[in-house]
Amino acid sequence: MSQNLLVRRVAVLGAGVMGAQIAAHLVNAGVDTILFDLPAKEGDPNGIVLKAIGNLSKLSPAPLGSKSLAEAIVPGNYELSLAKLKDCDLIIEAIAERMDWKQDLYKKIAPFVADHTVLASNTSGLGINKLAEVLPEQLRHRFCGVHFFNPPRYMHLAELIPARTTDKAILEGLETFLTTNLGKGVVYAKDTPNFIGNRIGVFSILATIHHTAEHKLGFDEVDAITGPLLGRPKSATYRTSDVVGLDTMAHVIKTMADTLPDDPWHQYFKAPKWLEALIAKGALGQKTGAGIFRKVGKDIVVLDLEKQDYRPSDRVAAPEVVEILKNRNPAEKFAQLRASQHPQAQFLWAVFRDLFHYSAYHLADIAETARDVDLAIRWGYGWSLGPFETWQAAGWKQVAQWIADDIVAGKAMSSAPLPDWVFDGRDGVHAAEGSYSPGKNAKLPRSTLPVYQRQRFPDPLLGESFPQGETVFENDGVRLWSDGDDVAVLSFKTKMNTVSDAVLDGVQEAVGRAERDFKALVLWQHKEPFSAGADLTGAIGYLQKGDLKGFEGMVANFQATSQRIKYSLVPVVAAVRGLALGGGCEFQMHSAKTVASLESYIGLVEAGVGLLPAGGGLKEIAVRASAAAGPGGDVFAELKRYFETVAMAKVSTSAFEAKELGLLRQTDKVVFNGYELLYAAKQEARALAESGYRPPLPARRIQVAGDVGIATFKMLLVNMLEGRFISEYDYEIATRIATVLCGGEVDRGALVDEEWLLRLERQHFVELAQQKKTQDRVLHMLQTGKPLRN
């Protein structure tokens, strides 16, 4: 049987927080989706679902890639709409975590499930085999668990949990669909309570709670040392619990207590008294406005267990502990944590020790390999390294010995012994040939499912590396490389992939080499962002030296580079993910096509630093507006939406929104899996080349809005200035942006060429750059990373 699971229509059962967001992500991916819930007691029978759909646009971070997608979700209910299930290829059940409710629902829908349809439960920890017991025989081989992490649009992890009866071909088809269409990282979990991600992740939180009390630390103090200092999200431990919901947290802990009676750590599977007290008060975290942390005016306060009250959240990581955590050598770092007398360091060693102990003890029961555990924790919890990777990096044998010593000394949370394989002379669990499987007692390689051939650089585990391709050309700013095929790839080497003089020269050289020796060129970065824009430090350097000529030369070279991309004789395709700001946005606007990851945050943000886009961005907008208006049409109407985007330095919150803002073209492609971006971009580039690509003809007859357009924009700005929405300097910058977009002080409807518009861009950019207020904005941005309003 093929890996092709043909998914035209999906039903999501349950319009709660999770079900509604899964439905939202399905319509993001262009999948026709029906969302079901109970019929409403009064009014429209679909009232419950309609309310859930209406709520999607209020959630932050946004579950929908564009607000307009909400209306694509079809509402349904279990009384009147069950016949619609017959047309669905996949049914995802996401109702409340109760075995009896889920089983009752399965019995109710079974007669309406077609013979080819796959049924999957998005349970976060109930037994998949137990759920399957109520299904009719012919449906059992098409049933499994698929556990999305919250929020489903952003969390990369999807756990796939086969039942004993699940058909392998069904699993492979679903894995392929989840990976490419929904952009997920799929990990297979065994049918054990809470699967992999939450089993290990929640244990880590329970260990943190236990040791917080043992070492008498404050909740804010623990968050200060368990966040970015450990390569983990800013929300660290306790703030994450507030975001997830303290009631949800308590529920997951209770599930562990009820379903894992024989776990050697069972005594710790209970909500601490303070957590129960908060829940009883209705302080459930972020959703109720108070939890472990609370906002009072502009200040954040934190629960203090000794005072039984909130206090200012002001405890930080101790300087000596920060020093230890900054050590680049993991072996030294762990030795120092273990040796230090500081309670924060002692706490960190204890939490890591118990996490390693628990992960090793349970590996054989919960997962096939150590890779599955590490990827589940990285993708589901946002850690930069999983538990086994962390242990291996710190020196497997030494750390194993320390854990064993602590178990004997009675310091560990459990006296359960480490499994024998830990001490079989190994130096770790990951190596180039694969990751350790206790069940097979061997290292197993990554999956060879065809979908993974689309990932040229998968998310690497410790000890894994992927061939970097052959270098064609390299300078200080860029590297041009290829895999020995007909498409060259250009990657930047600067910090945040900013555009420096070396990058500008490198791009022009790369286009020339691609024209000569390749069929196409792709601009792609090994890591996000695509590009944070122009190298401001270099630019300001020219001005501080008083080298105006050098500065003007840099701007002209920037424009020349954009034009070189646009008029290249081979197609240049931009592969965008993460930030594409300023010059980064302008480069992709000038490419023949952009292939953007859904999570692309694109914007012409120069106004924020007191400048205007001058890498051809405004010129390109004028060209697009003229083309959209058509000969003799209303150019001003086309420019209006662009003007606000640029003057307010708006950044898209998704690739779809970038299309709505006009920063991506309607024909540009959106890719859901960031690891497939390079593959998709090369396919697009090759397709353009194979169909006889020619660059566009030079735009010599661009119709502009002229002086009338400028005057109209100024009227809008005066209102904003008088309403105090913008400062006087914002007014000046925006007026200059309007002047360039409208083609300068010429008659309305006048025809100009690209060179005319580029000259206007340069002139206004250079004039703004010489003003003190702009230089203050640039310096403020470089020093603080935040815009200055002056």
C-alpha positions in Angstrom: 0.0 0.0 0.0 1.3 3.5 -0.8 2.1 6.2 1.8 -0.5 8.4 0.2 -3.2 9.2 2.6 -5.5 11.3 0.4 -6.9 14.0 2.6 -9.6 16.2 1.0 -11.8 16.7 4.1 -11.2 16.5 7.8 -13.6 16.5 10.7 -12.5 17.7 14.1 -14.7 16.5 17.0 -14.7 18.9 19.9 -14.6 22.7 19.7 -12.7 23.2 22.9 -9.5 25.2 23.0 -7.5 22.4 21.4 -10.1 21.2 18.9 -10.8 24.7 17.6 -7.1 25.4 17.2 -6.4 22.1 15.4 -9.3 23.0 13.0 -7.7 26.5 12.5 -4.4 25.0 11.6 -6.0 22.6 9.2 -7.6 25.5 7.3 -4.3 27.3 7.4 -3.0 24.4 5.5 -5.8 24.6 2.9 -7.7 21.6 4.2 -11.5 21.6 4.0 -12.4 21.2 7.7 -15.7 20.6 9.7 -15.6 21.3 13.4 -18.2 19.5 15.6 -19.5 19.9 19.1 -22.7 19.3 21.0 -25.8 21.0 19.7 -26.6 24.2 21.4 -29.6 24.1 23.9 -31.2 27.1 22.2 -30.8 29.2 19.0 -28.6 27.9 16.2 -27.9 24.2 16.8 -24.2 25.0 15.8 -24.0 27.8 18.3 -21.2 26.2 20.4 -19.0 25.7 17.4 -19.8 29.2 16.0 -18.7 30.7 19.3 -15.5 28.7 19.3 -14.7 29.8 15.7 -15.5 33.5 16.6 -13.1 33.2 19.5 -10.1 32.1 17.4 -9.4 35.6 16.2 -9.1 36.8 19.9 -6.4 34.3 20.9 -2.8 35.2 21.1 -0.6 33.9 19.6 -3.0 33.7 16.6 -4.1 30.2 15.7 -5.1 31.4 12.2 -2.5 32.5 9.6 -5.1 35.1 8.4 -8.3 36.2 10.2 -10.2 35.7 7.0 -9.6 31.9 7.2 -12.1 31.6 10.2 -15.0 31.5 7.8 -13.5 28.5 6.0 -14.2 26.3 9.0 -17.6 24.5 8.5 -19.6 24.2 11.8 -21.4 21.0 12.7 -22.9 19.2 15.7 -23.4 15.6 16.8 -27.2 15.5 16.3 -27.8 17.0 12.9 -24.4 16.8 11.0 -23.1 13.2 11.5 -23.9 12.3 7.9 -21.2 14.8 6.9 -18.6 12.4 8.4 -19.1 10.1 5.4 -17.2 12.5 3.2 -14.2 12.9 5.6 -10.9 11.2 5.0 -9.6 11.9 8.4 -11.4 12.4 11.7 -9.6 13.9 14.7 -11.3 13.5 18.0 -10.3 16.2 20.5 -13.0 16.1 23.2 -12.4 16.3 27.0 -9.9 13.8 28.5 -12.5 11.2 29.7 -12.3 7.6 28.6 -16.1 7.0 28.9 -17.0 10.2 26.9 -14.6 9.4 24.2 -15.8 5.8 23.9 -19.4 6.9 23.8 -18.7 9.3 21.0 -16.9 6.6 19.0 -19.9 4.3 19.3 -22.1 7.2 18.1 -20.0 8.1 15.0 -18.9 4.6 14.0 -21.9 4.0 11.6 -21.0 7.2 9.7 -17.3 6.5 9.2 -16.4 5.5 5.6 -14.4 2.4 4.9 -11.2 4.3 4.0 -11.4 7.0 6.8 -8.7 7.3 9.4 -9.9 8.0 13.0 -7.3 9.6 15.4 -7.6 10.7 19.0 -5.8 13.8 20.1 -5.7 12.5 23.6 -2.8 13.8 25.7 -2.4 10.6 27.7 -5.3 8.1 27.7 -4.7 4.6 26.5 -5.1 4.2 22.8 -5.6 0.4 22.9 -8.3 0.9 25.6 -10.0 3.6 23.4 -9.9 1.1 20.4 -11.9 -1.6 22.3 -15.3 0.0 21.5 -14.6 0.3 17.8 -16.1 -2.1 15.2 -13.6 -4.6 13.9 -13.3 -3.0 10.4 -12.3 0.4 11.9 -9.6 -0.8 14.3 -6.8 -0.9 11.8 -7.5 2.7 10.9 -7.4 4.1 14.4 -4.4 5.6 16.3 -3.5 8.5 18.6 -2.2 11.7 17.2 -1.3 14.2 19.9 -0.8 17.8 18.9 1.0 20.1 21.3 -0.5 23.5 22.3 -0.7 25.8 20.5 -0.9 23.5 17.5 0.0 26.1 14.8 3.4 26.8 16.5 4.5 23.7 18.4 6.4 21.5 16.0 5.7 18.2 17.8 3.0 15.7 16.9 3.1 12.4 18.7 1.8 9.4 16.7 0.6 6.5 18.9 -0.2 3.3 17.2 -2.7 0.8 18.8 -1.9 -2.9 18.6 -4.3 -3.2 15.6 -3.2 -0.1 13.6 -2.1 -0.7 10.0 1.5 0.4 9.3 0.5 1.9 6.0 -2.1 4.1 7.7 0.5 5.4 10.1 3.0 6.1 7.3 0.3 8.0 5.4 -0.7 10.0 8.4 3.0 10.7 9.2 3.6 12.0 5.7 0.4 14.3 5.9 1.4 15.7 9.3 5.0 16.4 8.2 4.5 18.1 4.8 0.9 19.5 5.0 0.8 20.5 8.6 4.5 21.1 9.1 5.0 18.8 12.1 7.9 16.9 13.5 6.4 13.4 14.1 7.6 11.2 16.9 6.2 7.7 17.5 5.3 7.0 21.1 4.3 3.8 22.8 0.9 3.5 24.3 1.8 4.5 27.9 0.2 7.2 30.0 1.1 10.7 28.8 3.2 9.2 26.0 6.7 10.7 25.7 6.5 14.5 25.7 4.3 15.0 28.7 5.6 12.0 30.6 9.2 13.4 30.6 8.2 17.1 30.4 5.8 16.9 33.3 8.2 14.9 35.4 10.8 17.6 34.8 8.2 20.1 36.1 7.4 17.9 39.1 11.1 17.5 39.9 11.5 21.3 39.6 8.6 21.8 42.1 10.0 19.3 44.5 13.5 20.8 44.5 12.2 24.4 44.6 10.8 23.5 48.0 13.9 21.5 49.1 16.3 24.3 48.2 13.9 27.1 49.5 14.0 29.1 46.2 11.4 31.6 45.0 9.3 30.8 41.9 10.7 33.8 40.1 14.2 32.7 41.1 13.7 29.3 39.5 12.3 30.8 36.4 15.4 33.0 36.1 17.7 29.9 36.0 15.5 27.5 34.1 14.8 29.7 31.0 17.2 30.9 28.3 20.2 30.3 30.6 19.5 26.6 30.0 18.5 27.0 26.4 14.8 26.9 27.2 11.9 29.3 26.5 11.7 32.6 28.3 8.6 31.5 30.1 10.9 28.9 31.9 9.0 26.7 34.3 6.4 28.4 36.5 5.4 31.0 33.9 4.9 28.2 31.4 2.5 26.5 34.0 0.6 29.8 34.2 0.3 29.9 30.4 -0.8 26.3 30.1 -3.3 26.7 33.0 -2.8 25.5 36.5 -6.0 23.4 36.4 -4.6 21.6 33.2 -1.3 21.2 35.1 -3.1 19.6 38.1 -5.2 17.4 35.7 -2.1 16.0 34.0 -0.4 15.3 37.4 -3.5 13.5 38.5 -3.5 11.4 35.3 0.0 10.4 36.1 -0.9 9.5 39.7 -4.0 7.5 38.6 -2.4 5.6 35.7 1.1 5.0 36.9 0.7 3.4 40.3 3.9 1.3 39.9 6.2 4.1 38.9 9.1 4.3 41.4 8.5 8.1 41.5 4.8 7.8 42.2 5.0 9.6 45.6 5.8 12.8 43.7 2.8 12.6 41.4 0.6 15.0 43.4 -0.2 18.6 43.1 1.5 20.6 45.9 -0.8 22.3 48.5 -0.1 25.8 47.1 -1.2 24.6 43.6 -4.5 23.2 45.0 -5.1 26.4 46.9 -4.6 28.6 43.8 -7.0 26.4 41.8 -9.6 26.5 44.7 -9.4 30.3 44.5 -9.9 30.3 40.8 -6.4 31.6 40.1 -5.7 29.3 37.2 -2.9 31.3 35.5 -2.9 33.5 32.5 -6.5 32.8 31.4 -7.9 34.2 34.8 -5.4 37.0 35.1 -3.7 35.5 38.2 -1.8 32.3 39.0 1.7 31.8 40.3 2.4 35.2 38.8 0.1 38.1 38.5 0.2 41.5 36.8 -0.6 44.5 39.1 -0.7 47.6 36.9 2.7 47.5 35.0 4.4 45.3 37.7 4.6 41.6 37.9 4.2 40.0 41.3 4.8 36.4 42.3 3.4 34.1 44.9 5.6 33.9 48.0 4.8 30.7 50.0 6.4 32.0 53.3 4.3 35.2 53.2 1.3 33.4 51.8 0.9 36.4 49.6 2.3 38.0 46.4 5.5 40.0 46.4 7.4 41.9 43.7 8.9 39.4 41.2 12.5 40.6 41.5 14.7 37.6 42.4 17.3 36.8 39.7 19.9 34.2 38.9 23.0 34.6 41.1 26.0 36.0 39.3 28.2 33.0 40.2 25.5 30.6 38.8 25.2 32.7 35.6 29.0 32.4 35.3 28.8 28.6 35.5 25.9 28.4 33.0 27.7 30.5 30.5 30.6 27.9 30.3 30.7 26.5 26.8 32.1 23.2 28.0 29.2 21.1 29.2 31.4 18.7 31.2 33.0 21.5 33.2 29.6 23.2 33.6 28.0 20.0 35.2 31.1 19.5 37.4 30.9 23.1 38.7 27.1 22.9 39.3 27.6 19.7 41.3 30.5 21.1 43.3 29.0 24.5 44.0 27.5 25.3 47.4 25.1 27.9 46.0 21.5 26.7 46.5 20.6 27.7 42.9 23.5 25.5 41.5 22.6 22.6 43.9 19.0 22.9 42.7 20.0 22.7 39.0 22.2 19.7 39.5 19.4 18.0 41.4 16.8 18.7 38.8 19.1 17.5 36.0 20.1 14.4 37.9 16.5 13.3 38.5 15.5 14.1 35.0 18.3 11.9 33.6 17.5 9.2 36.1 13.8 9.1 35.2 14.4 9.3 31.4 16.9 6.4 31.4 14.8 4.3 33.7 11.7 4.6 31.5 13.2 4.8 28.0 12.5 1.2 27.2 8.8 1.4 28.2 7.9 4.7 26.5 9.9 5.0 23.3 11.7 3.0 20.6 14.8 5.1 20.8 16.5 7.9 22.7 16.0 10.1 19.6 12.3 10.0 20.1 12.6 11.3 23.7 15.0 14.1 22.8 13.0 15.3 19.8 9.7 15.1 21.7 11.1 17.4 24.5 12.8 19.8 22.0 9.8 20.1 19.7 7.1 19.9 22.4 8.7 22.0 25.2 11.0 24.2 23.2 14.3 23.1 24.8 17.4 23.5 22.7 18.7 20.0 23.8 16.7 17.0 25.0 17.6 15.2 28.3 19.8 12.5 26.7 21.6 15.0 24.5 22.3 17.1 27.6 23.7 14.1 29.5 25.8 12.9 26.6 27.3 16.4 26.0 28.2 16.6 29.7 30.2 13.3 29.6 28.0 10.2 29.7 30.2 8.0 32.0 31.0 10.7 34.6 27.4 11.9 34.9 26.1 8.3 35.1 28.6 7.7 38.0 27.5 10.8 39.8 23.8 9.8 39.5 24.6 6.3 40.8 26.5 7.9 43.7 23.6 10.2 44.6 21.1 7.2 44.4 23.3 5.2 46.9 23.6 8.3 49.1 19.8 8.7 49.2 20.0 12.1 47.5 18.0 11.2 44.4 14.2 11.4 44.3 13.9 7.6 43.8 16.2 4.7 44.8 15.3 2.8 41.6 18.6 1.7 39.9 19.7 3.0 36.6 19.3 0.4 33.8 22.3 -1.8 33.0 22.7 -0.4 29.5 23.7 3.0 30.9 26.9 1.3 32.2 27.8 -0.9 29.3 30.9 1.1 28.4 29.0 3.5 26.1 29.8 7.2 25.7 26.2 8.2 25.0 23.1 7.2 23.1 23.4 9.3 19.9 26.0 8.7 17.1 26.2 9.4 13.4 24.7 5.9 12.6 21.7 6.4 14.8 20.2 6.5 18.3 20.1 3.8 21.0 17.1 1.5 21.2 17.0 -0.5 24.5 14.4 -2.8 23.0 16.7 -3.8 20.1 19.9 -3.1 22.0 21.2 -1.3 18.9 21.5 2.2 17.4 18.6 2.7 15.0 19.0 5.2 12.1 16.4 7.9 11.2 13.2 6.9 9.3 13.7 6.3 5.6 10.1 7.2 4.8 10.1 9.1 1.4 8.7 12.3 3.0 12.1 12.8 4.8 13.9 13.0 1.5 12.4 16.5 1.4 14.5 17.6 4.4 18.0 18.4 3.2 19.0 19.5 6.7 16.7 17.9 9.3 16.8 19.2 12.9 20.2 17.7 13.9 20.7 15.7 17.1 23.9 15.8 19.1 26.5 14.0 17.0 24.6 14.3 13.7 25.9 16.3 10.8 24.7 16.7 7.2 27.0 17.3 4.2 27.3 21.0 3.6 27.4 20.9 -0.2 30.3 22.0 -2.4 31.4 25.6 -2.1 31.2 27.5 -5.4 32.3 30.9 -4.1 32.7 32.5 -0.7 33.6 35.9 0.8 33.2 37.4 4.3 29.5 37.9 3.9 28.1 34.9 1.9 28.7 31.3 0.7 27.5 30.1 -2.6 27.2 26.3 -2.7 25.5 23.4 -4.6 24.8 19.7 -4.2 26.4 19.1 -7.6 23.0 19.7 -9.4 21.8 22.6 -11.5 20.5 24.9 -8.7 23.0 27.0 -6.7 22.2 28.1 -3.1 23.3 31.3 -1.5 23.5 31.6 2.3 24.6 34.6 4.4 27.3 34.3 7.1 26.6 37.6 9.0 25.0 37.8 12.4 21.1 37.6 12.0 22.0 37.3 8.3 22.1 41.1 8.0 23.1 42.8 4.8 26.6 44.2 4.9 28.9 45.5 2.1 30.3 42.0 1.8 26.8 40.5 1.4 25.9 43.0 -1.3 29.1 42.2 -3.3 28.6 38.5 -2.6 25.0 38.5 -3.9 26.0 40.3 -7.1 28.9 37.8 -7.7 26.6 34.9 -6.9 24.0 36.0 -9.5 26.7 36.3 -12.1 28.0 32.8 -11.3 24.5 31.3 -11.4 23.8 32.9 -14.8 27.0 31.4 -16.1 27.1 27.9 -14.5 23.6 27.0 -13.1 19.9 27.0 -14.1 18.7 28.9 -11.0 19.7 30.4 -7.7 18.0 30.1 -4.3 18.6 32.5 -1.4 18.3 30.3 1.7 19.7 30.5 5.3 20.8 27.6 7.5 19.1 29.2 10.5 16.4 31.7 11.0 16.0 34.6 10.4 16.0 35.0 6.6 17.5 38.5 7.2 17.1 41.1 9.8 17.8 43.8 7.2 20.7 46.2 6.5 23.8 46.1 8.8 23.0 49.3 10.7 26.4 49.3 12.5 28.2 49.5 9.2 25.9 52.2 7.8 26.2 54.4 10.9 30.0 54.0 10.7 30.1 55.8 7.4 28.1 58.7 8.9 30.1 58.9 12.1 33.3 59.2 10.0 31.6 61.9 8.0 32.0 59.8 4.9 28.8 60.8 3.1 30.2 59.6 -0.3 30.8 56.1 1.1 27.3 56.1 2.7 25.7 57.1 -0.6 27.7 54.5 -2.4 26.4 51.8 0.0 22.8 52.8 -0.7 23.4 52.8 -4.4 25.1 49.4 -4.1 22.1 48.1 -2.2 19.7 49.2 -4.9 22.0 47.7 -7.6 22.0 44.4 -5.8 18.2 44.3 -5.7 18.0 45.1 -9.4 20.6 42.4 -10.1 18.3 39.9 -8.4 15.3 41.1 -10.3 16.9 41.1 -13.7 19.0 38.0 -13.3 18.9 35.8 -16.5 18.2 32.8 -14.3 15.4 32.7 -11.8 16.3 33.8 -8.2 14.0 32.3 -5.6 14.0 33.5 -2.1 13.4 30.9 0.6 12.1 32.8 3.6 11.5 31.7 7.2 11.4 33.8 10.4 12.2 37.5 10.1 12.6 39.1 6.7 12.9 42.8 7.6 14.0 45.9 5.7 16.6 44.8 3.1 15.7 41.2 3.7 12.2 42.0 2.7 13.4 44.0 -0.3 15.6 41.1 -1.6 12.6 38.7 -1.6 10.4 41.4 -3.3 12.9 41.5 -6.2 13.3 37.8 -6.6 11.4 35.9 -9.3 9.5 34.1 -6.7 9.4 33.7 -2.9 8.8 30.4 -1.1 7.9 31.4 2.5 7.5 29.3 5.6 4.1 29.9 7.2 6.0 31.4 10.1 7.5 34.3 8.1 7.5 37.7 9.7 8.0 40.1 6.9 8.1 43.9 7.0 9.7 47.1 5.6 10.5 48.5 9.1 12.9 51.3 8.3 10.5 54.0 9.6 11.1 52.5 13.0 14.8 53.7 12.9 13.9 57.0 11.2 14.7 55.9 7.7 12.7 54.7 4.7 13.2 51.6 2.5 15.9 52.4 0.0 16.9 48.9 -1.3 14.3 49.3 -4.1 11.4 48.5 -1.8 9.4 51.7 -2.4 10.2 51.6 -6.1 8.9 48.0 -6.3 5.7 49.0 -4.5 5.2 51.8 -7.0 5.7 49.4 -9.9 3.2 46.9 -8.4 0.6 49.6 -7.8 1.0 50.9 -11.4 0.6 47.3 -12.8 -2.5 46.6 -10.5 -4.2 49.9 -11.5 -3.7 49.3 -15.2 -3.3 52.1 -17.8 -5.1 55.3 -16.7 -6.3 53.5 -13.5 -6.4 54.8 -9.9 -2.8 54.2 -8.7 -3.5 56.0 -5.4 -6.1 53.5 -4.4 -3.5 50.7 -4.9 -0.9 52.6 -2.9 -3.0 53.2 0.1 -2.7 49.8 1.8 1.0 49.8 1.1 1.5 53.2 2.6 0.2 52.3 6.0 2.2 49.1 6.0 5.5 51.0 5.4 4.8 54.2 7.4 3.7 52.2 10.5 6.6 49.7 10.0 4.1 46.8 10.1 5.4 43.3 10.2 3.3 40.4 9.0 2.4 37.7 11.6 2.4 34.9 9.0 3.2 34.4 5.3 -0.6 34.8 4.5 -0.7 38.2 6.2 2.4 39.2 4.2 0.3 38.5 1.1 -2.5 40.7 2.5 0.0 43.5 3.2 1.3 43.1 -0.4 4.8 42.2 0.7 4.5 38.8 -0.8 2.8 38.2 -4.2 -0.4 36.2 -4.4 1.6 33.7 -6.6 4.3 33.2 -3.9 4.2 29.7 -2.3 3.7 29.0 1.4 5.4 26.0 3.0 4.4 24.5 6.3 7.4 22.6 7.3 10.5 24.8 7.7 12.8 21.8 7.2 11.3 21.3 3.7 11.8 24.9 2.7 15.0 24.5 0.8 13.6 21.5 -1.1 10.4 23.4 -2.1 12.4 26.5 -3.2 14.7 24.4 -5.4 11.7 22.7 -7.0 10.1 26.1 -7.7 13.4 27.5 -9.1 13.9 24.5 -11.3 10.3 24.6 -12.6 10.8 28.3 -13.5 14.0 27.5 -15.3 12.6 24.5 -17.1 9.7 26.5 -18.5 11.9 28.9 -20.3 12.4 31.7 -17.7 13.1 35.3 -18.8 13.4 38.2 -16.3 10.7 40.9 -16.6 11.3 43.7 -19.1 12.6 46.9 -17.5 9.7 49.0 -16.1 10.0 52.2 -18.2 6.3 53.4 -18.0 5.4 53.4 -14.3 2.2 55.4 -13.7 2.5 57.4 -10.4 0.1 59.2 -8.2 2.3 62.4 -8.2 1.7 65.6 -6.3 -2.0 65.0 -5.8 -1.2 61.6 -4.2 1.4 63.2 -1.9 -1.1 65.9 -0.8 -3.8 63.3 -0.1 -1.4 61.2 2.1 -0.4 64.4 3.9 -4.0 65.1 4.8 -4.2 61.6 6.4 -1.0 62.3 8.3 -2.1 65.7 9.6 -5.1 64.0 11.2 -2.9 61.4 12.8 -0.5 64.2 14.0 -3.3 66.2 15.5 -4.7 63.1 17.2 -1.2 62.5 18.6 -1.0 59.1 17.0 2.3 60.0 15.5 5.1 62.4 16.5 6.3 65.4 14.3 9.3 63.3 13.2 7.1 60.4 12.3 5.2 62.9 10.2 8.3 63.9 8.4 9.4 60.4 7.7 6.0 59.3 6.5 5.8 62.4 4.2 9.0 61.4 2.6 7.8 57.8 2.2 4.6 59.2 0.5 6.8 61.4 -1.8 8.8 58.4 -3.1 5.7 56.1 -3.5 3.9 58.8 -5.5 6.9 59.4 -7.8 7.7 62.9 -6.4 6.3 66.3 -7.3 5.1 65.4 -10.8 1.6 65.5 -12.3 -0.8 62.8 -11.3 -0.7 60.0 -13.8 2.8 60.9 -15.0 4.9 58.1 -16.3 8.4 57.5 -14.8 11.0 54.7 -15.0 12.7 52.7 -12.2 15.8 54.8 -12.2 13.7 57.9 -11.4 12.1 56.1 -8.4 15.4 54.7 -7.2 17.0 58.2 -7.3 14.1 59.5 -5.1 14.6 56.7 -2.6 18.3 57.4 -2.3 17.9 61.1 -2.0 15.3 60.9 0.9 17.2 58.1 2.6 20.5 60.0 2.6 18.8 63.2 3.8 17.0 61.4 6.7 20.2 59.6 7.6 22.0 62.9 8.2 19.4 64.1 10.8 20.2 63.8 14.4 16.8 62.3 15.3 17.3 59.4 12.9 20.9 58.8 14.2 19.4 58.7 17.7 16.8 56.2 16.6 19.4 54.0 14.9 21.7 54.0 18.0 18.8 53.4 20.3 17.8 50.3 18.2 21.4 49.0 18.2 21.8 49.4 21.9 18.4 48.3 23.2 16.8 46.4 20.3 13.7 48.6 20.7 12.4 51.5 18.6 12.7 55.1 19.9 9.8 57.5 19.4 11.3 61.0 19.2 
